[in-house]
Amino acid sequence: MKNSAALSVLGAGTLWGLIGLFVHILAGKGFDPLQITTLRVTTAMVLTGLIIGRRDAKLFTIASKDSWLFFGNGVIGLVFFNWCYFNAIAGGSLAIAALLLYTAPVFVMLMSVALFHEKLTKEKIVALILTFIGCGCITGAFSGSLAVSRQTFLYGLGSGFGYALYSIFGKPATQKYSPFTVSLWCFIFAAAFTLPFSGLAGKAGLFSDWQVWGGILGIGFISCVLPNVLYMNGLQKLEAGHAAILATIEPVVAAIVSFLFLGETFTLQKLLGIVLILAAVPILNHSAGKK
């Protein structure tokens, strides 16, 4: 039973790691990061709604007093995270963007100390140091020659911060509602916020291209709805910390994809940075497990 759950989480991480391919397709067709974000959340909203409609219509309902949770989860968290992440990918490095996204556990840790008065343990400090050194390695900051632009680096850190906010707002929401309900309303608020500003109406001519639809279904279904379902299935049978560690296969897959399909190269310094950032995740989870 646990083996199938582990495979579900690994499958989710693998599918999340493919997102760069679909971003590359859509960006190549002329969509900017905000438009790609809008396409992702809108497609996910529609597909999640169809899934809920087939499972249980009661899952559509939320209390109006909880709307702020879904606004925070969908707009402050998901939209900001996706926009920063897609800008980081557009900066030229899918692998580095994916690795900087995994600074999110450190941001969660820092915000939890400030907001929820959690203790700053030795494990958390070690994880913070490893992440800082890892970021320096993959960007080339310590050698004096930046491997990525400062803008791309900031977008990458922004994606990690946004993903952390997504988790901070999502945690109290999942204590009240089904994960399907939380996902749906997160996507609803995200789509409602981005659609009016996306400028997609001006790109109407692009939707006659079958490759565009392939990219849309890929980014909305293959790398959003499907991995979310797999991850939730795994969480039903695994500890959250165990699942989080398994999900770190995402940046590894992203690195392989970027090397095989997008022509990125890796130095020993970058590889060291990858190892250090990924090492910080199980250390944080170990700290959470002891608590």
Secondary structure, 3 states (H helix, E strand, C coil): CHHHHHHHHHHHHHHHHCHHHHHHHHHHCCCCHHHHHHHHHHHHHHHHHHHHHHHCHHHHCCCHHHHHHHHHHHHHHHHHHHHHHHHHHHCCCHHHHHHHHCCHHHHHHHHHHHHCCCCCCHHHHHHHHHHHHHHHHHHCHHHCCCCCCHHHHHHHHHHHHHHHHHHHHHHHHHCCCCHHHHHHHHHHHHHHHHHHHHCHHHHHHHHHCHHHHHHHHHHHHHHHHHHHHHHHHHHCCCCHHHHHHHCCHHHHHHHHHHHHHCCCCCCHHHHHHHHHHHHHHHHHHHHHHHC
